[in-house]
Amino acid sequence: MGIIVTLAIKDLKLLMRDRMALFWSAAFPLMFALFFGSIFGGESGSKGKISLVIVDQAQSSDSKSFVERLSNSESLDVDFVSGLQAAESLVSQGKRVAYLRIRAEFSGSVFELMGGGSGDDTSEATLELGVDPTRSAERGMLVGLVSQSLFSGLGAQFSDPTVMAKQVETAKGSLASARGLEPEQKQALLGLFDALEEFSAQADTTGMQADSGLSAGLGEGLIETKEVGVDTRGKPRSPFQITFPSAMIWGLMGVATTFATSLVRERTAGTLLRLQVAPMRRSQLLAGKGLACFLAGLGICAFLLSVGVIALGVEIGNVGLLLIALPCAAACFTGLMMVLAVLGKTEAAVAGSSWALMMPMAMLGGGMIPLIAMPQWMLCASSVSPFKWAIFAIEGAIWRDLTISQLALPLAILLGLAALLYAVGVAIFHRHAN
């Protein structure tokens, strides 16, 4: 065992002195994670229309007219569900920015809208806006857009004497039965209603529109807002949680290629022959190379993960599972390294063959297109690539919130590939050496 450890330390020291190998094993994967993480982060912001789901519990002509005005807004992407629970679920899953609940008491009357149509002093707002708390910018815009649509119909009420007369008559009836008002106050309000009716009959208010600033200010008191907690279980909390698992696999790929070419270099330079005449078995020599590759892979993954956690706030969902997933992934790429080392007899041949073999597997297995963004057919096809199982195992511990039983299959595949590939590589190496 001491011979294997000594050989592994020797190879690790050689790796630390090879700047180009360190670049492809550590610097390039880090650049990959930062670059694509920044791109995905830029796309996660609010662009275009704000998605809003509406629950119309009133189902009246007033509510339908209000919904129609909302649907015509160029800033909103509106759809509908029948139940409040379904609307909250869409927001909590991050599929919609907010929901708007139109309660059954909703009325388009200017008087009832401002609280004059009800004899109750404690009537609640007839509009409820549930917003994802992480979308604070969209919340302010939504309040303004909903308020503008709410008040944009008031111009028609003032400009149509028939509609206004009906509204005033309703308001007078509500005022007569209102409690808590002195006779002088009721008389003053009746005078105001008469003046509004006369104003509507005489004034030219055609094209009257609601001012966006005014309507937003009034809407703050007419729209009840609430926060809808987003369920982040099994979902990435940031774009870097998607890119760093892929970056770690690129790092493992760089380590495997580096050690595969170093084994060929030692063979062509005669170093391997000198080691073979030393008092050690050939199996110990290859085990030392494998141990060095395994430890280097773990070190690169630890480096990349440390940068992600400390500098970019990458959260690790299950540290224990990650401590299992990373060694399994590193073992798989150690086995792959042994196969790559026997793909050619020269350093150039092995390096070229290694990249030619691993690049398609990387692109198919989630190294370029994240697994979460793959269409279903591509996700099924990616199962032939060990990259997919390594990335899935790491993601399962970081953000997929999987259990050990759910990760059992990916981990078993990684360990099975590690044993199979290592055995095949060693067998071919022994055959060529004899």
C-alpha positions as CSV (number, residue, x, y, z in Angstrom):
1,M,0.0,0.0,0.0
2,G,2.9,2.4,0.7
3,I,4.2,1.9,-2.8
4,I,0.8,2.8,-4.3
5,V,0.6,6.0,-2.1
6,T,4.2,7.0,-3.0
7,L,3.5,6.6,-6.7
8,A,0.3,8.6,-6.4
9,I,2.1,11.5,-4.6
10,K,4.7,11.5,-7.3
11,D,2.0,11.9,-10.0
12,L,0.2,14.6,-8.1
13,K,3.4,16.6,-7.7
14,L,3.9,16.3,-11.5
15,L,0.3,17.5,-12.1
16,M,0.9,20.6,-9.9
17,R,3.9,21.5,-12.0
18,D,2.1,21.2,-15.3
19,R,0.4,24.6,-15.8
20,M,-1.4,23.6,-19.0
21,A,-2.9,20.5,-17.3
22,L,-4.0,22.6,-14.4
23,F,-5.7,25.1,-16.8
24,W,-7.8,22.4,-18.5
25,S,-8.6,20.7,-15.2
26,A,-9.4,23.7,-13.0
27,A,-9.3,27.1,-14.7
28,F,-11.3,26.1,-17.8
29,P,-14.2,24.4,-15.9
30,L,-14.4,27.4,-13.6
31,M,-14.6,29.8,-16.6
32,F,-17.3,27.5,-18.1
33,A,-19.3,27.7,-14.8
34,L,-19.0,31.5,-14.6
35,F,-19.8,32.2,-18.2
36,F,-22.9,30.0,-18.6
37,G,-24.0,30.8,-15.1
38,S,-24.0,34.5,-16.0
39,I,-25.9,33.8,-19.2
40,F,-28.6,31.8,-17.3
41,G,-28.7,34.4,-14.6
42,G,-29.4,37.1,-17.1
43,E,-32.2,35.1,-18.6
44,S,-33.8,34.6,-15.3
45,G,-34.8,38.2,-14.9
46,S,-38.1,39.7,-15.9
47,K,-38.3,40.2,-19.7
48,G,-41.3,40.8,-21.9
49,K,-44.7,40.2,-20.4
50,I,-45.5,39.5,-16.8
51,S,-47.3,36.2,-16.4
52,L,-50.6,36.6,-14.4
53,V,-53.2,33.9,-13.7
54,I,-56.7,35.2,-12.9
55,V,-59.4,33.5,-10.7
56,D,-62.7,35.2,-11.4
57,Q,-65.0,34.3,-8.6
58,A,-67.5,37.0,-9.4
59,Q,-68.3,35.9,-13.0
60,S,-70.3,39.1,-13.5
61,S,-70.4,41.5,-16.5
62,D,-68.3,44.0,-14.5
63,S,-65.6,41.3,-13.7
64,K,-65.6,40.1,-17.3
65,S,-65.1,43.6,-18.6
66,F,-62.3,44.1,-16.1
67,V,-60.6,40.9,-17.1
68,E,-60.9,41.8,-20.8
69,R,-59.1,45.1,-20.1
70,L,-56.3,43.2,-18.3
71,S,-56.0,40.7,-21.2
72,N,-55.6,43.6,-23.6
73,S,-52.6,45.0,-21.7
74,E,-49.4,44.7,-23.7
75,S,-47.4,44.1,-20.5
76,L,-49.4,41.1,-19.2
77,D,-49.5,37.5,-20.2
78,V,-52.9,36.5,-18.8
79,D,-54.4,33.0,-18.4
80,F,-57.2,31.7,-16.2
81,V,-57.9,28.9,-13.7
82,S,-61.2,28.1,-11.9
83,G,-59.8,27.6,-8.3
84,L,-57.7,29.7,-6.0
85,Q,-55.7,26.7,-4.9
86,A,-54.6,26.0,-8.6
87,A,-53.6,29.6,-9.0
88,E,-51.5,29.6,-5.8
89,S,-49.9,26.3,-6.9
90,L,-48.8,27.9,-10.3
91,V,-47.2,30.8,-8.4
92,S,-45.5,28.6,-5.8
93,Q,-44.0,26.4,-8.5
94,G,-42.6,29.5,-10.3
95,K,-44.7,29.0,-13.4
96,R,-46.5,32.3,-12.9
97,V,-45.3,35.6,-11.3
98,A,-48.6,36.3,-9.6
99,Y,-52.3,35.5,-9.4
100,L,-55.3,37.9,-9.2
101,R,-58.3,36.8,-7.3
102,I,-61.5,38.7,-8.2
103,R,-63.9,38.0,-5.2
104,A,-67.6,37.4,-5.7
105,E,-68.3,40.9,-4.2
106,F,-66.5,42.7,-7.0
107,S,-68.4,45.5,-8.7
108,G,-67.4,48.0,-11.4
109,S,-69.4,50.8,-9.8
110,V,-67.3,53.8,-9.0
111,F,-69.2,54.2,-5.7
112,E,-69.0,50.6,-4.6
113,L,-65.4,50.5,-5.8
114,M,-64.5,53.3,-3.4
115,G,-66.5,51.7,-0.6
116,G,-69.7,53.6,-0.9
117,G,-71.9,50.7,-2.1
118,S,-71.9,48.7,1.1
119,G,-73.4,49.5,4.4
120,D,-70.6,47.5,6.2
121,D,-67.8,49.6,7.5
122,T,-65.3,46.7,7.4
123,S,-65.7,45.4,3.9
124,E,-62.5,43.7,2.6
125,A,-60.9,44.5,-0.7
126,T,-62.5,42.7,-3.6
127,L,-59.2,42.1,-5.4
128,E,-56.4,39.9,-4.0
129,L,-53.0,39.9,-5.7
130,G,-50.7,37.0,-4.7
131,V,-47.1,37.6,-5.7
132,D,-43.9,35.6,-5.6
133,P,-41.9,37.5,-2.8
134,T,-38.7,37.2,-4.9
135,R,-40.3,39.2,-7.7
136,S,-40.5,42.6,-5.9
137,A,-40.0,44.6,-9.1
138,E,-42.9,42.9,-10.8
139,R,-45.1,43.4,-7.8
140,G,-45.0,47.2,-8.1
141,M,-45.7,47.0,-11.9
142,L,-48.6,44.5,-11.3
143,V,-50.3,46.8,-8.8
144,G,-50.0,49.7,-11.3
145,L,-51.3,47.6,-14.2
146,V,-54.2,46.1,-12.3
147,S,-55.1,49.5,-10.9
148,Q,-54.9,51.1,-14.3
149,S,-57.2,48.5,-15.8
150,L,-59.5,48.9,-12.8
151,F,-59.9,52.6,-13.2
152,S,-59.8,52.8,-17.0
153,G,-63.6,52.0,-17.1
154,L,-64.5,54.9,-14.9
155,G,-64.3,57.4,-17.8
156,A,-67.1,55.5,-19.5
157,Q,-69.3,55.7,-16.4
158,F,-68.8,59.5,-16.2
159,S,-69.3,60.1,-19.9
160,D,-72.5,58.0,-20.2
161,P,-75.4,59.8,-18.4
162,T,-77.5,56.7,-18.3
163,V,-74.9,54.6,-16.6
164,M,-74.0,57.4,-14.3
165,A,-77.6,58.0,-13.3
166,K,-78.0,54.3,-12.5
167,Q,-74.8,54.4,-10.4
168,V,-76.0,57.5,-8.5
169,E,-79.4,55.9,-7.9
170,T,-77.7,52.8,-6.4
171,A,-75.4,54.9,-4.3
172,K,-78.4,56.9,-3.0
173,G,-80.2,53.7,-2.0
174,S,-77.1,52.5,-0.2
175,L,-76.7,55.8,1.5
176,A,-80.3,55.8,2.9
177,S,-79.6,52.4,4.6
178,A,-76.1,53.3,5.8
179,R,-75.6,53.3,9.5
180,G,-73.3,55.6,11.5
181,L,-73.9,58.7,9.4
182,E,-75.4,61.9,10.8
183,P,-78.4,63.4,8.9
184,E,-76.2,66.4,7.9
185,Q,-73.6,64.0,6.5
186,K,-76.1,62.1,4.4
187,Q,-77.5,65.4,3.1
188,A,-74.0,66.5,2.1
189,L,-73.4,63.2,0.3
190,L,-76.7,63.4,-1.5
191,G,-75.8,66.9,-2.7
192,L,-72.5,65.5,-4.0
193,F,-74.2,62.7,-5.8
194,D,-76.6,65.1,-7.5
195,A,-73.6,67.3,-8.6
196,L,-71.9,64.2,-10.1
197,E,-75.1,63.3,-12.0
198,E,-75.4,66.8,-13.3
199,F,-71.6,66.9,-14.2
200,S,-72.0,63.6,-16.2
201,A,-75.0,65.0,-18.1
202,Q,-73.3,68.3,-19.1
203,A,-69.5,67.6,-19.3
204,D,-67.7,66.3,-22.3
205,T,-65.6,63.4,-20.9
206,T,-65.2,61.4,-24.1
207,G,-61.9,59.6,-24.1
208,M,-61.4,60.0,-20.4
209,Q,-58.6,57.7,-19.2
210,A,-57.2,56.7,-15.9
211,D,-53.9,58.3,-15.1
212,S,-51.4,55.4,-14.4
213,G,-49.8,57.2,-11.5
214,L,-53.1,58.1,-9.9
215,S,-54.7,54.7,-10.5
216,A,-51.7,53.0,-9.0
217,G,-51.9,55.1,-5.9
218,L,-55.6,54.5,-5.5
219,G,-55.1,50.8,-6.2
220,E,-52.8,50.3,-3.3
221,G,-55.9,50.7,-1.0
222,L,-58.2,48.7,-3.2
223,I,-56.0,45.7,-3.9
224,E,-55.0,43.3,-1.1
225,T,-51.6,41.9,-1.8
226,K,-50.1,38.8,-0.2
227,E,-46.9,36.8,-0.6
228,V,-47.0,33.3,-2.1
229,G,-44.0,31.2,-0.9
230,V,-42.2,29.6,-3.8
231,D,-41.6,25.9,-3.4
232,T,-37.9,25.4,-4.3
233,R,-37.7,21.7,-3.4
234,G,-36.1,19.8,-6.3
235,K,-35.4,23.0,-8.2
236,P,-32.2,25.0,-8.7
237,R,-32.1,28.1,-6.5
238,S,-29.6,29.9,-8.8
239,P,-28.1,29.3,-12.3
240,F,-24.8,28.5,-10.8
241,Q,-26.3,25.4,-9.1
242,I,-26.9,24.2,-12.7
243,T,-23.5,25.1,-14.2
244,F,-21.1,24.0,-11.4
245,P,-22.0,20.3,-11.5
246,S,-21.3,20.4,-15.2
247,A,-18.1,22.3,-14.5
248,M,-17.0,19.6,-12.1
249,I,-17.5,17.0,-14.7
250,W,-15.4,19.0,-17.2
251,G,-12.7,19.1,-14.5
252,L,-12.8,15.4,-14.1
253,M,-12.6,15.0,-17.8
254,G,-9.5,17.2,-17.9
255,V,-7.9,15.2,-15.1
256,A,-8.6,11.9,-16.8
257,T,-7.1,13.1,-20.1
258,T,-4.0,14.5,-18.3
259,F,-3.3,11.2,-16.5
260,A,-4.0,9.1,-19.6
261,T,-1.4,11.1,-21.6
262,S,1.0,11.1,-18.7
263,L,0.9,7.3,-18.6
264,V,1.7,7.1,-22.4
265,R,4.4,9.8,-21.9
266,E,6.1,7.7,-19.2
267,R,5.9,4.6,-21.4
268,T,7.4,6.3,-24.5
269,A,10.1,8.1,-22.4
270,G,11.2,4.9,-20.7
271,T,10.1,6.0,-17.2
272,L,7.6,3.3,-17.0
273,L,10.2,0.7,-17.9
274,R,12.5,1.9,-15.1
275,L,9.6,1.8,-12.6
276,Q,8.7,-1.7,-13.7
277,V,12.2,-3.0,-12.9
278,A,11.8,-1.6,-9.4
279,P,10.7,-3.9,-6.6
280,M,7.0,-3.5,-7.4
281,R,4.3,-5.3,-9.3
282,R,2.8,-3.8,-12.5
283,S,-0.6,-3.8,-10.8
284,Q,0.8,-1.6,-8.0
285,L,2.1,0.8,-10.6
286,L,-1.3,1.1,-12.3
287,A,-3.0,1.4,-8.9
288,G,-0.8,4.3,-8.0
289,K,-1.7,6.0,-11.3
290,G,-5.4,5.4,-10.6
291,L,-5.2,6.6,-7.0
292,A,-3.5,9.8,-8.2
293,C,-6.2,10.4,-10.8
294,F,-8.9,9.7,-8.2
295,L,-7.5,12.2,-5.7
296,A,-6.8,14.8,-8.3
297,G,-10.4,14.6,-9.5
298,L,-11.7,15.0,-5.9
299,G,-9.4,18.0,-5.4
300,I,-10.6,19.7,-8.6
301,C,-14.2,19.1,-7.6
302,A,-13.5,20.5,-4.1
303,F,-11.8,23.6,-5.5
304,L,-14.7,24.3,-8.0
305,L,-17.3,23.7,-5.3
306,S,-15.5,26.0,-2.8
307,V,-15.5,28.8,-5.3
308,G,-19.2,28.3,-6.0
309,V,-20.2,28.2,-2.4
310,I,-18.0,31.0,-1.1
311,A,-18.0,33.5,-4.0
312,L,-21.4,32.8,-5.7
313,G,-23.6,31.5,-3.0
314,V,-24.2,28.0,-4.3
315,E,-26.2,26.1,-1.8
316,I,-25.6,22.4,-1.1
317,G,-28.8,20.6,-0.4
318,N,-27.4,17.4,1.2
319,V,-23.7,17.5,2.1
320,G,-23.7,13.8,3.1
321,L,-25.0,12.7,-0.3
322,L,-22.5,15.0,-2.0
323,L,-19.6,13.3,-0.1
324,I,-20.9,10.0,-1.6
325,A,-21.6,11.3,-5.2
326,L,-18.2,13.0,-5.8
327,P,-16.1,9.9,-5.0
328,C,-18.3,7.8,-7.2
329,A,-18.0,10.3,-10.1
330,A,-14.2,10.5,-9.6
331,A,-13.9,6.7,-9.5
332,C,-15.9,6.5,-12.8
333,F,-13.5,8.9,-14.6
334,T,-10.5,7.1,-13.1
335,G,-11.7,3.9,-14.8
336,L,-12.3,5.9,-18.0
337,M,-8.7,7.2,-17.7
338,M,-7.3,3.7,-17.9
339,V,-9.3,3.0,-21.1
340,L,-8.1,6.3,-22.6
341,A,-4.5,5.5,-21.8
342,V,-4.6,2.5,-24.2
343,L,-6.3,4.2,-27.1
344,G,-2.9,4.8,-28.8
345,K,0.8,4.3,-28.6
346,T,1.8,8.0,-28.6
347,E,1.0,10.9,-26.5
348,A,-0.6,12.8,-29.4
349,A,-2.7,9.8,-30.4
350,V,-4.1,9.3,-26.9
351,A,-4.8,13.0,-26.3
352,G,-6.6,13.3,-29.7
353,S,-8.5,10.1,-29.1
354,S,-9.5,11.1,-25.6
355,W,-11.0,14.4,-26.6
356,A,-12.7,12.8,-29.7
357,L,-14.3,10.2,-27.5
358,M,-15.3,12.4,-24.5
359,M,-16.6,15.5,-26.3
360,P,-19.6,13.7,-27.8
361,M,-20.3,12.1,-24.4
362,A,-20.0,15.4,-22.7
363,M,-22.4,17.2,-25.1
364,L,-24.9,14.3,-24.9
365,G,-24.6,13.8,-21.2
366,G,-25.2,17.4,-19.9
367,G,-21.8,18.9,-20.3
368,M,-23.1,21.6,-22.7
369,I,-26.9,21.5,-22.5
370,P,-28.0,21.2,-18.8
371,L,-30.0,18.1,-18.1
372,I,-32.9,20.2,-16.8
373,A,-33.2,21.9,-20.2
374,M,-33.0,18.8,-22.3
375,P,-36.1,17.6,-24.2
376,Q,-37.4,14.2,-23.2
377,W,-35.9,12.3,-26.1
378,M,-32.5,13.8,-25.6
379,L,-32.7,13.0,-21.8
380,C,-33.3,9.4,-22.6
381,A,-30.5,9.2,-25.2
382,S,-28.1,10.8,-22.7
383,S,-28.4,7.7,-20.5
384,V,-25.6,6.0,-22.6
385,S,-23.1,8.7,-21.4
386,P,-21.4,8.4,-18.0
387,F,-21.4,12.2,-17.9
388,K,-25.2,12.2,-17.4
389,W,-25.0,9.9,-14.4
390,A,-22.2,11.8,-12.8
391,I,-23.9,15.2,-13.3
392,F,-27.3,13.7,-12.1
393,A,-25.7,12.3,-8.9
394,I,-24.0,15.6,-8.1
395,E,-27.2,17.6,-8.9
396,G,-29.2,15.2,-6.8
397,A,-27.1,16.2,-3.7
398,I,-26.9,19.9,-4.5
399,W,-30.4,21.0,-5.6
400,R,-32.6,18.0,-6.7
401,D,-33.2,17.1,-3.1
402,L,-33.0,13.4,-3.8
403,T,-32.7,10.7,-1.2
404,I,-30.0,8.0,-1.0
405,S,-32.5,5.5,-2.4
406,Q,-33.3,7.7,-5.3
407,L,-29.6,8.1,-6.0
408,A,-28.8,4.4,-5.7
409,L,-29.2,3.7,-9.4
410,P,-26.9,6.5,-10.6
411,L,-24.3,5.7,-8.0
412,A,-24.4,2.0,-8.8
413,I,-24.0,2.8,-12.5
414,L,-21.0,5.1,-11.8
415,L,-19.3,2.4,-9.6
416,G,-20.1,-0.3,-12.0
417,L,-18.6,1.7,-14.9
418,A,-15.5,2.5,-12.7
419,A,-14.8,-1.2,-12.1
420,L,-15.5,-2.3,-15.7
421,L,-13.5,0.4,-17.4
422,Y,-10.6,0.1,-15.0
423,A,-10.5,-3.7,-15.5
424,V,-10.7,-3.3,-19.3
425,G,-7.9,-0.7,-19.3
426,V,-5.6,-2.7,-17.1
427,A,-6.2,-5.9,-19.2
428,I,-5.3,-4.1,-22.4
429,F,-2.3,-2.4,-20.8
430,H,-0.9,-5.8,-19.6
431,R,-1.5,-7.2,-23.1
432,H,0.4,-4.4,-24.8
433,A,3.2,-4.6,-22.2
434,N,3.8,-8.3,-22.6
